[in-house]
Amino acid sequence: MDRPKFGKKFRDNLGRMVREVWVEEAAKDPNPKPHHLLSWDELDERNKEIDCLIGERIMYFAIEMKGDE
């Protein structure tokens, strides 16, 4: 299956969702590392890209699983 290419805005939205969940879960830790609580807007470009990649992988997985229904 050919994987779709996502545009920057869509990728950024995926990355923002990943970051949102990450921060919510990190905040439950009694002693979270400060950098684990950084919002999307506070991240450097490398960490934003990592969150976008995670979001893309999840999206690809969801698309591929839909085909298995």
N, C-alpha and C positions, 0 to 999 in steps of 0.2 A: 504494500500500500504506500502510495506517495504521500508524504507528510505535507500538509499545507504550510505555506510561509505566512507568518503573522506579521502585520504591520507594527510599527513602533508604538502607536497608541494602545493597540490591543495587548502587546507584550508588556507595556508599562502597567496596564490594568491588572494583568495576571501577576506581575511582580508586586504590585500594591496589595493584592489579596493575600499573597504568600506572606508578605511582611506583616500584615494586619494579624493574621493567625499567629505568626511567630511572636509578636509583641504581646498578644493576649496570653499566650501560654507562658512566655518568659516572666510575665508579671505575676504569675501564680507562685513562682519560686520565691522563698523567703529572702534569699540573698542573690538576686539576679545580677549578672554582669551588666554594667551600665550600657555597653554597646549592644546588648541584646534587646534593650528597650528603645533603641533609636527608631524613629518613624521613617517612613519612606523618604520624606523630604530631607531628613538629616543624614541619610546614607551617602557614602561616596559612590562613584560610578561603578566600581568593581562589585560592590555588594548589591547594588541595584541589579546589575547584570546577572548575578547569581540567583537572585530572587526571580527574575524573569525566566531564567533557564528552568528553575524548579516549576514555575507555573506552566511553561510550555510542555514540559515532560508530563505533567498531570493532564493537560489538555489533550496531548497526543494519546495518552493511555485511555482517556475517556472516549475519544473518537474511535480508537481501535476496538474498545470493548463494545461500543454501540453496534459495530459490525458483527459481533458475535452473538447478538440477541437471537 
